[in-house]
Amino acid sequence: MKNNDNIAQPLLANIDILLVISHKYTTDANLLLEKRKIQEWKQVFYDWFERCESKIPANFRDGIKENGDELFKELEQYGH
């Protein structure tokens, strides 16, 4: 996604799946996820959103941003 300029992106779906697994296997999530990596993924998402915001239909734009905010806030509870 670092160089992706398309409005279709799988990152938030992947983060959502990772959260489902993390909820079920909390200890593993805390051992395997690195807070530094989570912050990197978050920054990649925000950079993508900034690049592609004008391409995203207005009726979806705010929802995508809010969904990203919520997912990353939840994911930031995991890791070391």
Residue pairs with C-beta under 8 A, 6 or more apart in sequence:
1 9
1 11
1 44
1 45
1 48
2 44
2 47
2 48
4 48
4 52
5 51
5 52
5 55
6 52
7 52
7 55
7 56
9 48
11 41
11 44
11 45
11 48
12 45
12 64
12 67
12 68
12 71
15 41
15 71
15 72
15 75
16 71
18 75
19 71
19 74
19 75
21 29
22 29
22 33
22 75
22 78
26 78
29 78
29 79
30 78
30 79
30 80
31 80
33 75
33 78
33 79
33 80
34 79
34 80
35 76
35 79
35 80
37 79
38 72
38 75
38 76
38 78
38 79
39 76
41 72
42 68
42 72
42 76
45 68
45 72
46 68
49 64
49 65
49 68
53 61
56 64
